[in-house]
Amino acid sequence: MRIKLVTLLLSLLLSLTILAGCTNVEYKEVNENAEKVYKFVDLANRTVILKHYPPERIIVLDSYWAEVLHILGLDDKIVGIGKYVRYDKFLPESVKNKTVIGSMFKGVNWESVITLNPDLFIMDWYGGKYGDKKILEKAESLDIPVACMYIKNIDDNIKAVEFLGDITGEKEKANELVNWMESKLEKIKETAKAIPKDKRKNVLMITYRKGEVRVYANSPYGQIIEYVGAHNLALDKNFSSPWVKLNLEQIIDYWGNKTDIILVVGYNKKSLNESINEILSSKEWKAIKAVREGHVYGILSGTNGYLSWGPRIVTGVYQIANYIYPEFYPDWRTVRDELLKKFYKINITE
């Protein structure tokens, strides 16, 4: 009995040394054997329990979290991806060619998931508003550990990288990326504080497609305007939605002579350019100060741009800051180049 106890204690000590980066480790005795259970708290404040650590078979539903796994050197541990991951220009073909298991909004092929036998499933969390709750409940019913990535603001992206480093056992690599992100965003905060009040610009962030306008109010992306030291005009209205649909007449009535800058967000470069050209050439839109003065800028989002979660958001923040205050912030492309070369090991010049 004494020999068994000594052996168990030595095994425990060795495991704790190896797993120093693990958030929490709990041991239970089952049939005289120590069953290791590894506990983590995800960004939705849920407890994620892994029976195997670090995980060897990961499904990742969203492209930006796949990018983090790639940066952490985990390409070979990704066994399944979401539908839109394969369109991410920042990922290598070795990741984009993994088995596609579906998407948040179109649904998941659970037969494929079961076949892949994942020991970790990483997905976005929207508070249960979309398909996230259904996917989570189904995965849990199959005893698949799920990590929910709930991003409410810019700084949550840093927490996300830290968490993914913890739960995958790549804490050291994650810390390198975290330190870079923190240093860049800290410079943004310092610059924003130093902008004189009389220089503060009024900004609208919108999407515009086929005549339909939506305005980013108190949304995570809309918050970036305030983050860089400008004012998001949409916050002056008590909208019930963070992303509100308005017609052009309402926009002119609310902010026509106040708007210094309009940022147009799009997911496709061609259609984004078409939207900007339509706005700038429109007689009706010229009732807005920013349009009359030519201060309308496109921000590419999604798998091809920098207004996206994960590490790319740092570049997206600098892009927005640079468009609003070119006199205070450096050229955003220098930040883009540094990020892509240092962490993604690629060179993209657009």
C-alpha atoms as one frame of an Amber mdcrd trajectory, in Angstrom:
protein
   0.000   0.000   0.000   2.876   2.317   0.914   4.597   1.644  -2.433   1.366
   2.459  -4.270   1.049   5.717  -2.333   4.633   6.767  -3.094   4.178   5.921
  -6.767   0.964   7.946  -6.884   2.589  10.961  -5.241   5.571  10.863  -7.631
   3.204  10.652 -10.589   1.231  13.601  -9.256   4.380  15.708  -8.773   5.604
  14.956 -12.307   2.225  15.802 -13.830   2.038  19.115 -11.984   5.529  20.026
 -13.181   4.690  19.281 -16.803   1.301  21.004 -16.607   2.396  24.189 -14.875
   0.482  26.260 -17.422  -2.809  24.489 -16.846  -5.532  26.612 -15.274  -6.644
  23.948 -12.793  -5.965  20.245 -12.339  -8.194  18.004 -10.272  -7.416  14.410
  -9.372  -9.938  11.748  -8.469  -9.287   8.172  -7.405 -11.187   5.644  -9.476
 -10.515   1.959  -8.818  -7.246   2.815  -7.113  -6.078   4.741 -10.208  -5.716
   8.521 -10.363  -8.010   9.888 -13.059  -6.745  13.290 -14.159  -9.351  15.932
 -14.944  -8.201  19.259 -16.360 -10.454  22.245 -15.745 -10.478  25.588 -17.539
 -12.841  28.556 -17.483 -13.689  29.795 -20.978 -14.698  33.298 -22.125 -18.366
  32.561 -21.510 -17.451  31.824 -17.871 -18.146  28.127 -18.347 -16.039  25.349
 -16.886 -14.453  23.243 -19.625 -13.310  19.804 -18.498 -10.718  17.905 -20.512
  -9.928  14.250 -19.925  -6.880  14.513 -22.180  -4.358  17.321 -21.911  -3.117
  18.818 -24.051  -5.882  18.044 -26.573  -4.797  16.125 -29.665  -7.899  16.388
 -31.870  -9.400  19.880 -32.143 -12.376  21.148 -34.101 -12.449  24.924 -34.547
 -15.559  26.524 -35.964 -14.288  30.073 -36.571 -11.436  31.268 -38.763  -9.869
  33.755 -36.343  -9.509  31.126 -33.601  -8.066  28.770 -36.212  -5.498  31.510
 -36.865  -4.538  31.558 -33.193  -4.112  27.777 -33.200  -1.955  28.111 -36.329
   0.244  30.724 -34.663   0.592  28.389 -31.672   1.911  25.687 -34.008  -1.113
  23.402 -33.731  -1.971  22.814 -37.399  -1.497  19.058 -37.038  -3.914  18.913
 -34.093  -6.767  20.575 -35.994  -8.971  17.792 -37.386 -12.092  19.766 -38.321
 -12.994  23.314 -39.290 -16.031  25.527 -39.823 -17.296  26.242 -43.317 -15.811
  29.731 -43.580 -12.353  28.823 -42.284 -11.437  27.563 -45.751 -11.840  31.101
 -47.176  -9.379  32.682 -44.721  -6.445  34.100 -46.698  -4.314  34.267 -43.564
  -4.296  30.498 -43.079  -2.182  27.896 -44.907  -3.797  25.338 -47.182  -2.895
  22.614 -44.682  -5.476  24.086 -42.309  -8.057  25.121 -44.902  -8.096  21.586
 -46.310  -9.204  20.009 -43.032 -12.611  18.342 -42.842 -15.449  20.903 -42.942
 -18.124  20.165 -40.336 -20.581  23.018 -41.017 -21.108  26.471 -39.555 -22.726
  28.364 -36.723 -25.607  29.658 -38.831 -26.153  26.796 -41.284 -25.739  24.006
 -38.764 -23.192  21.301 -37.961 -22.829  17.836 -39.502 -22.703  15.804 -36.323
 -21.929  12.548 -38.119 -18.690  14.143 -39.323 -17.963  15.456 -35.843 -18.426
  12.019 -34.276 -16.186  10.455 -36.910 -13.438  12.986 -36.153 -13.614  12.096
 -32.453 -12.520  15.514 -31.131 -11.271  16.055 -27.595 -11.909  19.819 -27.884
 -14.489  21.846 -29.840 -13.829  25.613 -30.116 -16.665  27.949 -31.131 -17.932
  31.509 -30.818 -20.584  32.257 -28.242 -23.303  34.863 -28.809 -25.208  34.414
 -25.582 -27.402  31.746 -27.151 -28.931  34.152 -29.668 -28.085  32.213 -32.811
 -27.102  28.610 -33.438 -24.535  28.652 -30.641 -26.812  27.311 -27.904 -28.034
  24.423 -30.047 -24.485  23.462 -31.043 -23.251  23.642 -27.455 -26.078  21.472
 -26.131 -25.592  18.855 -28.842 -21.822  18.681 -28.300 -22.302  18.331 -24.550
 -24.804  15.515 -25.104 -22.049  13.718 -27.049 -19.584  14.318 -24.191 -17.423
  16.602 -26.360 -15.636  19.354 -24.388 -16.599  22.780 -25.775 -14.684  26.049
 -25.363 -16.962  29.056 -25.939 -15.272  32.256 -27.100 -17.463  35.163 -25.982
 -15.979  38.464 -27.202 -17.653  41.614 -25.860 -14.916  44.186 -26.521 -11.463
  44.659 -28.045  -9.486  43.654 -24.963 -11.353  40.340 -24.751  -9.289  39.233
 -27.749  -6.211  39.255 -25.537  -8.025  37.083 -22.986  -9.002  34.761 -25.832
  -5.397  34.216 -26.909  -4.358  33.629 -23.286  -7.154  31.098 -22.859  -6.321
  29.207 -26.055  -2.695  29.071 -24.996  -3.729  27.601 -21.637  -6.186  25.021
 -22.896  -3.896  23.765 -25.687  -0.726  23.646 -23.593   1.004  26.352 -25.643
   1.106  29.068 -23.010   4.612  30.314 -23.859   3.819  30.921 -27.530   0.502
  32.502 -26.601   2.210  34.873 -24.160   4.488  36.142 -26.929   1.466  37.062
 -29.032  -0.397  38.481 -26.021   2.528  40.740 -25.131   2.647  42.074 -28.688
  -1.099  42.727 -28.780  -1.057  44.421 -25.374   1.826  46.705 -26.287   0.169
  47.837 -29.518  -3.214  48.459 -27.915  -1.621  50.276 -24.988  -0.090  52.739
 -27.461  -3.556  53.284 -28.920  -4.953  54.074 -25.467  -2.121  56.470 -24.657
  -2.539  58.314 -27.953  -6.328  58.486 -27.571  -5.987  60.120 -24.156  -3.636
  62.754 -25.567  -5.960  63.900 -28.385  -7.212  67.425 -27.552 -10.962  67.764
 -27.032 -11.228  70.350 -29.788  -9.711  67.831 -32.222 -12.132  65.048 -31.368
 -13.951  63.869 -34.493 -17.512  62.642 -34.895 -17.715  59.310 -36.675 -20.344
  56.957 -38.053 -19.586  53.312 -38.789 -22.045  51.712 -41.195 -22.681  48.883
 -43.584 -24.241  49.867 -46.892 -25.436  47.402 -49.477 -28.127  47.817 -52.138
 -29.507  50.914 -50.471 -29.768  49.381 -46.983 -27.902  51.147 -44.193 -27.071
  49.718 -40.794 -25.264  51.750 -38.160 -22.914  50.334 -35.544 -24.042  51.728
 -32.192 -22.980  50.162 -28.895 -21.502  47.084 -30.562 -17.980  45.680 -30.139
 -16.937  47.159 -33.497 -18.748  50.425 -32.828 -16.825  50.734 -29.561 -13.543
  50.986 -31.489 -14.414  54.568 -32.478 -14.370  55.639 -28.837 -11.374  53.392
 -28.160  -9.187  55.421 -30.542 -10.300  58.781 -29.135 -13.142  59.761 -31.476
 -16.891  59.925 -30.838 -19.389  57.424 -32.184 -22.410  59.557 -33.029 -24.722
  56.547 -32.875 -24.209  56.470 -29.097 -26.103  59.759 -28.857 -29.313  57.912
 -29.622 -30.907  55.367 -27.330 -31.085  52.549 -29.877 -32.343  49.187 -28.661
 -30.071  47.348 -31.057 -26.237  47.544 -31.233 -26.499  47.363 -35.025 -29.502
  49.405 -36.094 -31.177  49.696 -39.493 -31.855  53.287 -40.554 -32.823  55.017
 -43.774 -30.771  57.829 -45.287 -33.301  60.465 -44.263 -32.938  59.483 -40.618
 -29.143  59.582 -40.809 -29.220  63.046 -42.360 -31.720  64.254 -39.777 -29.743
  62.852 -36.847 -26.174  63.611 -37.856 -26.010  65.252 -41.282 -23.960  68.300
 -40.294 -22.120  66.629 -37.408 -20.449  63.704 -39.163 -16.737  64.214 -39.806
 -15.951  60.656 -40.907 -17.957  57.737 -42.285 -16.454  54.265 -42.035 -18.094
  51.721 -44.334 -17.640  48.094 -43.297 -17.806  45.309 -45.874 -16.858  41.660
 -46.279 -16.003  41.736 -49.976 -13.494  44.173 -51.432 -15.298  44.627 -54.753
 -18.738  45.277 -53.260 -17.204  47.501 -50.561 -15.575  49.720 -53.184 -18.864
  49.863 -55.093 -20.695  50.974 -51.956 -18.175  53.739 -51.253 -18.310  54.998
 -54.840 -22.095  55.019 -54.738 -22.102  57.057 -51.516 -19.535  59.572 -52.762
 -21.312  60.083 -56.094 -24.813  60.344 -54.625 -26.497  63.726 -54.503 -28.613
  62.592 -51.533 -25.619  61.443 -49.492 -23.935  64.813 -50.000 -26.308  66.218
 -47.404 -23.876  64.624 -44.931 -20.768  66.644 -44.101 -18.325  63.705 -44.325
 -19.508  62.850 -47.836 -19.273  66.441 -49.042 -15.701  66.615 -47.756 -14.720
  63.187 -49.126 -14.064  61.574 -45.745 -15.597  58.170 -46.462 -13.355  55.138
 -45.918 -13.788  51.422 -46.420 -12.962  48.858 -43.734 -12.718  45.266 -44.934
 -13.941  42.746 -42.378 -14.211  38.979 -42.149 -11.762  36.436 -43.546 -10.137
  38.917 -45.944  -9.788  42.033 -43.796  -8.528  43.228 -40.445 -11.747  44.156
 -38.692 -12.082  40.695 -37.216 -11.548  38.979 -33.893  -8.289  37.382 -32.893
  -4.850  38.925 -33.519  -5.999  40.754 -36.664  -8.212  43.065 -34.608  -5.083
  44.961 -33.524  -4.427  45.890 -37.146  -8.111  46.729 -37.574  -8.009  49.147
 -34.641  -4.944  50.874 -36.078  -6.607  51.051 -39.504  -9.645  52.813 -38.039
  -7.453  55.075 -35.897  -5.305  56.011 -38.890  -8.310  56.864 -41.074  -9.816
  59.080 -38.360  -6.610  60.670 -37.072  -3.758  60.315 -39.594  -1.970  63.134
 -37.770  -1.861  61.214 -34.470  -1.494  57.546 -35.431   1.142  55.746 -37.539
   0.332  54.150 -40.891  -1.715  51.078 -39.990   0.085  49.014 -42.627   3.265
  48.999 -40.544   1.340  47.216 -37.777  -0.173  44.826 -40.323   3.238  43.939
 -41.735   4.718  43.361 -38.289   1.856  41.086 -37.233   1.850  39.008 -40.388
   5.610  38.576 -40.629   6.267  37.924 -36.953   3.370  35.628 -36.120   1.687
  34.430 -39.311   4.988  34.067 -41.203   3.397  35.491 -44.361   3.665  38.656
 -46.431   0.371  40.199 -47.585   0.378  43.747 -48.918  -3.354  44.466 -49.127
